[in-house]
């Protein structure tokens, strides 16, 4: 009983295609979330305190990763930045 999803050879391409499709959707949703973040920040800017000066962390050089792992890491960093931005907005709202 060796169906199309169990043959090991042909389904690798299907799996890679499926992963690529979901990575593209993730990238699009991250871009949409970043746009929404900017719109929210712009709309509520009048009730936000100024950001305190901040030091940028030195990031160590990137180690060698597979292209997929690098793409996932980049998307995670984008999501972390968005989350951090929302946290900062919440911490700076003056009512």
Buried (B, 14 or more C-beta within 10 A) or exposed (E): EEEEEEEEEEBEEEEEEEEEEEBEEBBEEBEEBBEEBEEEBEEEEEEBEEEEEEEEEEEEEEEEEEEEEEBBEEBEEBBEEBEEBBEBBEEBEEE
